[in-house]
Amino acid sequence: MTDTGVRLQEPRPSDPTSLGRHRVLGRLGGGGMGVVYLADGPFGRVAVKLIREELADDPDFRRRFQREVQACFRVGGTRTARLVDFELDAARPWLATEFVDAPSLSDHVRAHGKLAADEQLVLAAGLAEALLSIHSAGLVHRDLKPSNVLWTPHGPKVIDFGIAAAADAANLTSSGQFVGTPGWHSPEQVSGQEATGAADIFAWGALLCYAASGTAPFGSGSVEVVLHRVVTGEPSIDRELIAPELRDLVAATMARDPADRPTAADLYTALVGTVPDGVSAPATRILESRPGDTPPSTPTGLPAAGGVARTPPWSATVAGGRAEPPAPARRRHRRLVIGLAVGAVVLLAAAGTAVGLLLNGGGGSEDSDPGEVMFSATEPWRLTIDDQRENGGDVGCTVDITELVSGETLRIPDMWGRKTFQVAQTGDFHWDVNDDACVVTGTAGSGEVALPFAQRAYEGDTLAFEAQGPVIIKSIKELTAEESCDLTLRAVDGRTLDIGTLLPGQNGIELNPGEPTTVYLAESPCDVRVSAGW
Ligand SMILES: Nc1ncnc2c1ncn2[C@@H]1O[C@H](COP(=O)(O)OP(=O)(O)OP(=O)(O)O)[C@@H](O)[C@H]1O
């Protein structure tokens, strides 16, 4: 059993003892694609899916799987289990995602019954957000069902996205065997048409029906019977059981014609703001990553991809709108807006003496307004800006970070998605954001990651790592003729140590810090692996 009672089976003698750098602790389960293990390694606890041998031998599957996994790296947001590592060239490929220590929605409903109206709203909005993240990355989940939704105290987290497409490519259905769980697929999927995002929207509606009533909208029975109902029948939707705010949306998402269904962005927009404050979900918790064990680009102290925010004494987080900005009259310092590009945050670097970072989580100083978040940095620190609308809005996040003594404000404009930057400037800071959906977090230190590690494009700066000599940077996917990748290696005090451009056809490039030191890779425009040697 894990901390929240998720069932864990002992590994079998035939199971691997480790996959890559992840030590296998036990089996979480298995499905059509392979076995899922709980494992422990440099990124903390992860769920590793090891692909079945027959699939691994299928060249179509491998090709599609590689493409989908690369796309999975682009999926951000807080509502999906983050992909942290993978090995695609192994005899049996595997991929590791953030381990979410929470029961699946099906286990939860089995154990505790249907969801109350408040919880349905949490589920509905969370799933809409997850689909928005997945669709924005150009993926379709294709297999959204209660066992692929983990139910955490902070709402749902979706697993297994995009991978089902690879199984389709392997033509698993050629044997006449239906792959997946009937009753969650859309009519067009069951009829063998190409699944688009609209298929996931249909599954969203089916999931809400299930959560509200405890039964699947197309009932149970043999695979053939359920599939027949999906194609020819109407879903059984008990409107009375569905939260009033969701009734029409659920009906719209289950329209037979995919063109008549709303998009993930429509759902998300309709649902933002409907989730009541203080709704409590079951007493489960997401395992925290341990300091020093953080996944690439997930700063220490931040919730791992939407997990429970730890509240150590040295961390302060504020979401726009949730904390009162300081009243203008009480601003004690001149406000100087510097229109710098995001990457220039580090250029603000002042080589401060590193003796620790104190974060004052709101209202702690006599002069501050209630809810105002200020912090003092006496060493380089990390700044994370998380636009939780996931490209759903067209405004982006604009964050003003003001150093209180000098009164200088650094404006970071137009941020989408989630990015983390190393900041070398020290002093006393305050920040303002332009939108409720922008969550800003300051984290002590520069993070720490062991080589080798992977970093996704446009996630901001990597965690800091020790470079004993040259580091090798390789693109995870083959660059097309139009693509190139400008890379900058910086010391944590903000000095640029080396720059280079990774070009199509190149196996990788070497960046050299000159001498052993703690460094990071400044915002990379492509998915890369960073290692100590070739
Ligand atoms: N990131 C994760 N965190 C926690 N548990 C996970 C994670 N990924 C998978 N699991 C668990 O591992 C088990 C097996 O997952 P898998 O996706 O293979 O099962 P499935 O959905 O039943 O099968 P399939 O979708 O392949 O037919 C499930 O119980 C699932 O909850």
The ligand as an ORCA input file, in Angstrom:
! r2SCAN-3c Opt
* xyz 0 1
  N       1.330      8.546    -12.873
  C       0.690      7.650    -12.127
  N       0.561      7.826    -10.796
  C      -0.093      6.907    -10.049
  N      -0.624      5.766    -10.526
  C      -0.517      5.520    -11.833
  C       0.142      6.440    -12.700
  N       0.093      5.921    -13.967
  C      -0.573      4.740    -13.866
  N      -0.934      4.497    -12.602
  C      -1.688      3.325    -12.100
  O      -1.155      2.152    -12.681
  C      -2.199      1.224    -12.917
  C      -2.077      0.659    -14.296
  O      -2.179      1.700    -15.248
  P      -2.583      1.431    -16.747
  O      -2.739      2.735    -17.429
  O      -1.698      0.424    -17.371
  O      -3.944      0.723    -16.470
  P      -5.277      0.721    -17.223
  O      -5.758      2.114    -17.402
  O      -6.123     -0.216    -16.458
  O      -4.857      0.058    -18.573
  P      -4.946      0.507    -20.106
  O      -5.394      1.935    -20.134
  O      -3.556      0.351    -20.640
  O      -5.907     -0.458    -20.685
  C      -3.509      1.926    -12.677
  O      -4.031      1.482    -11.458
  C      -3.134      3.373    -12.570
  O      -3.946      4.018    -11.636
*
